[in-house]
Amino acid sequence: MVAGIVAGRLAVVTGAGSGIGRATCQVLSREGATVIAADKNYEAALETIKTHTVLSSQSNGLAGHSAVELDVSDSKSVQKLLEKVRKQYKAPATIVVNSAGITRDNWLTKMSEEDYDAVLNVNLKGSFLVMQAFARAMVIASLPGSIINISSIIGKHGNKGQTNYSASKAGVIAMTRSAAIELGKMNIRVNAILPGYFKTPMVDTVPEKVIQGVLKMVPLARMGDPLEVAEVITFLASDKSSFITGAAIDVNGGL
Ligand code: NAD
C-alpha cells in the first residue's frame, strides 16, 4: 500500500480529466488513495489515470485506479457510476470530490435561459446528485467519509458576466453547509473550497487583460497552480482535518 494521509481509501473525483480535478487525482493517489477519475470526457479521465496518478498497489484489497465516463447533471449517469463502484471495488467510496464545472459567461441582460440552465445543471445539480448518491452509500455502510465540493470565490463575491456561475457556486456553499449539518452525526464531513484564479483550461478562456486586472488584487501576485488547491482538498479528505466540516475555505492567494 502507498503510505500517505489517505492510504487505503477509495476516492471518486468528478471533472477529473482536467485542471483541479486532475491535480486532485494526482495528489490523492500520491497520498495512498485509490482513485476513480470521472469525467464527461472519458479519454481525458483515462489520461489522468495513465499519466498523472501514482500507481496504486492492490494490497489494500481494492482494485487499482480507474477512469469512467460521467455526466454529473444526469442522475442515471451518476447511478451507473455508483453501481460500477459497487461491482468493481465492493466497497463504497469514502472520499468524494465534486470538481466538474462549466462556465457560460454573458451579461445578465444578454444571457440565454439555456446558458443559465446549463451552468446550474452541471455546477449545482451535478454536485447535489453526486453528493447524494455517494453519501447514501456511506450511510448504508455506516462508514465515515469526506465530501469536498469545489465552489468558487465568485460564489461569494459575484463577478461581471457570471450571474449564472455565481448563483451556482453560492448554491454549492449553502448546500455544503446543509449537508454537513445533516451528515455530521454519521461522521461524514462536507466542506467547500473557494478557489481564486488557477491556471487551468477553464481560466485559459478569460481574456489576458482581465487576468492582469485580477492579478493586481492578488497579494501573492500570481495565479495558483492546480496542485496547490489539490493539496488542500487532500487535507480535507484525510483525517488530518477530522474536526472540520461545513466550512467554506478560501484558496486564492489572498484575493
Ligand atoms: P476545467 O475546465 O479544467 O475542468 C473541468 C472538467 O469538468 C473538465 O474535464 C470537463 O470535461 C468536466 N466536466 C464538465 N462538465 C461535466 C459534466 N457534466 N459531467 C462530468 N464532468 C464534466 O476546470 P477547472 O479549472 O479544473 O475547474 C474545476 C472546478 O473548480 C470547477 O467546478 C470550477 O468552477 C472550479 N473553479 C475553478 C477555478 C479556476 O481558477 N480554475 C476557480 C474557481 C473555481
Residues whose N, C-alpha, C, O or C-beta is under 5 A from the ligand:
A	BS01	NAD	G15 G17 S18 G19 I20 G21 A38 D39 K40 N41 L70 D71 V72 S73 S99 A100 G101 V122 I150 S151 S152 I153 P195 G196 Y197 F198 T200 P201 M202 V203
